[in-house]
Each structure stands twice: as C-alpha cells, then as structure tokens.
Amino acid sequence: MKTFEELQNIWEQQTESDTKPTATEIIKKAEANTKKIKRSHFWTKVILSLTSLILISYYIWVGAYRQTLFSFGLCIMITMLLVRIAIEWISTKKLESLKTDVNLIEYSKLAHQFYEWRKKIHYIFTPIIYLTYIVGFTLLLPVFKDNFSSGFYLYILISGYAFLLIFGFFMIRIIKKEIRLLNFLKNIS
C-alpha cells in the first residue's frame, strides 16, 4: 500500500501536467503550423505545375488542337489545373499576411479570414475543379477508344478512374489535415 506522501506526490504531478501553455508556446506552435501549411502550399503548386506542363506538352506533342473533342477535354483539364495553381498562389499571399508579430486581436481576425478563405477553397472550389477535371478526362475517352487497342483503352479507362478515385481520397485526407491546422490557428485567441 502506498503512503500518503506518495499519493500526494502523484496528485501534484498530475496537476502540473494540466497547466495551460504559455503565450510563447502558443506562438511557437502557431508558427510551426503556419510553416506546415506553407510547405503544403508549395508542394501543391509544384505538383499541379508539373502536371500542367506534362498535359500542355502532351497537347502539343499529339497535336490535340486538330481534334475538337480531345482538344476540348485536354483544355478543360489544363485550365482546371491552372485555376487551382492560381488559387494556391493567392492563398500563399494571404498566408504571408498572417503575421504572428501583431497583437492577438489582429492576429485572430487575420487567422479567421484565412481559415474562411481556405474552407471556401476546400469545400467549394476544389470539388468543382476536381469534378470538372474528371469531365475533361471523360471527354478524352472516345478519342482513346478510337485510336488505341481495346486492351489498352480498357487499361486507360480503369487506371485513369482508379487513379482519380485514389487521388480523391488522398486529397480528402490532406484537406482534413490542413483544416485541423487552420482550426488551431483560428482558435488561438
């Protein structure tokens, strides 16, 4: 059986761990979360830019401008990627305006505005862009069917939609993670 002093010691250790973080700790955590978001924006822009370059190169290489349906589908895909890149550039600029060296009320206001902006991107713009991108891919399929063997067409069909589905789930996980980080920044005050 434990002595009274041991029980009291355990009790005191418990209450010490429940103390609220200091303002400096909160600011450090906010800065760390902001860095994670900036890194996420950077990699999103890199991946989308590379994908756009690949699609534009493919568009030129196969002479897609000569085939109306194929050209239209590919242009939709490229345009959606470019729109998403532009949105990420705007987000980066808005995130840079989110300074931690201002007073708490101003920071809270800026963080809330940025949080609302990113929510619009994730819950409105991203699904529209993603679905429109899928429409663009779907418009390519009749041309693929006419120009490739049935086996290769089937491969493109299955792997294309499988990739889009898996990428969609991956994107949802990333969005949820960013919303959690943004929630922390918004609720600091």
Contacts in CASP RR format, 6 or more apart in sequence:
PFRMAT RR
TARGET T0000
AUTHOR 0000-0000-0000
METHOD contacts of the structure
MODEL  1
MKTFEELQNIWEQQTESDTKPTATEIIKKAEANTKKIKRSHFWTKVILSL
TSLILISYYIWVGAYRQTLFSFGLCIMITMLLVRIAIEWISTKKLESLKT
DVNLIEYSKLAHQFYEWRKKIHYIFTPIIYLTYIVGFTLLLPVFKDNFSS
GFYLYILISGYAFLLIFGFFMIRIIKKEIRLLNFLKNIS
21 29 0 8 1.000
26 188 0 8 1.000
27 100 0 8 1.000
29 184 0 8 1.000
30 100 0 8 1.000
30 184 0 8 1.000
30 185 0 8 1.000
30 188 0 8 1.000
31 100 0 8 1.000
33 181 0 8 1.000
33 184 0 8 1.000
33 185 0 8 1.000
34 95 0 8 1.000
34 98 0 8 1.000
34 100 0 8 1.000
34 185 0 8 1.000
36 181 0 8 1.000
37 95 0 8 1.000
37 178 0 8 1.000
37 181 0 8 1.000
37 182 0 8 1.000
38 92 0 8 1.000
38 95 0 8 1.000
40 174 0 8 1.000
40 178 0 8 1.000
41 88 0 8 1.000
41 91 0 8 1.000
41 92 0 8 1.000
41 95 0 8 1.000
42 92 0 8 1.000
44 84 0 8 1.000
44 88 0 8 1.000
45 85 0 8 1.000
45 88 0 8 1.000
45 89 0 8 1.000
45 92 0 8 1.000
48 81 0 8 1.000
48 84 0 8 1.000
48 85 0 8 1.000
48 88 0 8 1.000
49 85 0 8 1.000
51 81 0 8 1.000
52 78 0 8 1.000
52 81 0 8 1.000
52 82 0 8 1.000
52 85 0 8 1.000
55 74 0 8 1.000
55 77 0 8 1.000
55 78 0 8 1.000
55 81 0 8 1.000
56 78 0 8 1.000
58 64 0 8 1.000
58 74 0 8 1.000
59 65 0 8 1.000
59 71 0 8 1.000
59 74 0 8 1.000
59 75 0 8 1.000
59 78 0 8 1.000
62 70 0 8 1.000
64 70 0 8 1.000
64 71 0 8 1.000
64 74 0 8 1.000
65 71 0 8 1.000
67 143 0 8 1.000
69 139 0 8 1.000
69 142 0 8 1.000
69 143 0 8 1.000
70 139 0 8 1.000
70 140 0 8 1.000
70 143 0 8 1.000
72 136 0 8 1.000
72 139 0 8 1.000
73 135 0 8 1.000
73 136 0 8 1.000
73 137 0 8 1.000
73 139 0 8 1.000
73 140 0 8 1.000
74 136 0 8 1.000
74 140 0 8 1.000
76 132 0 8 1.000
76 133 0 8 1.000
76 135 0 8 1.000
76 136 0 8 1.000
76 139 0 8 1.000
77 133 0 8 1.000
77 136 0 8 1.000
77 137 0 8 1.000
77 140 0 8 1.000
80 129 0 8 1.000
80 130 0 8 1.000
80 132 0 8 1.000
80 133 0 8 1.000
81 133 0 8 1.000
83 129 0 8 1.000
84 125 0 8 1.000
84 126 0 8 1.000
84 129 0 8 1.000
87 121 0 8 1.000
87 125 0 8 1.000
91 117 0 8 1.000
91 118 0 8 1.000
91 121 0 8 1.000
94 113 0 8 1.000
94 114 0 8 1.000
94 117 0 8 1.000
95 114 0 8 1.000
97 110 0 8 1.000
97 114 0 8 1.000
98 107 0 8 1.000
98 110 0 8 1.000
98 111 0 8 1.000
98 114 0 8 1.000
98 185 0 8 1.000
99 107 0 8 1.000
99 110 0 8 1.000
100 107 0 8 1.000
102 110 0 8 1.000
104 188 0 8 1.000
104 189 0 8 1.000
105 189 0 8 1.000
107 188 0 8 1.000
107 189 0 8 1.000
108 186 0 8 1.000
108 188 0 8 1.000
108 189 0 8 1.000
111 182 0 8 1.000
111 185 0 8 1.000
111 186 0 8 1.000
111 188 0 8 1.000
112 186 0 8 1.000
114 182 0 8 1.000
114 185 0 8 1.000
115 182 0 8 1.000
115 183 0 8 1.000
115 185 0 8 1.000
115 186 0 8 1.000
118 178 0 8 1.000
118 179 0 8 1.000
118 182 0 8 1.000
119 179 0 8 1.000
119 182 0 8 1.000
122 175 0 8 1.000
122 178 0 8 1.000
122 179 0 8 1.000
126 171 0 8 1.000
126 175 0 8 1.000
130 168 0 8 1.000
130 171 0 8 1.000
133 164 0 8 1.000
134 164 0 8 1.000
137 160 0 8 1.000
137 164 0 8 1.000
141 153 0 8 1.000
141 156 0 8 1.000
141 157 0 8 1.000
144 153 0 8 1.000
144 156 0 8 1.000
144 157 0 8 1.000
145 153 0 8 1.000
148 156 0 8 1.000
END
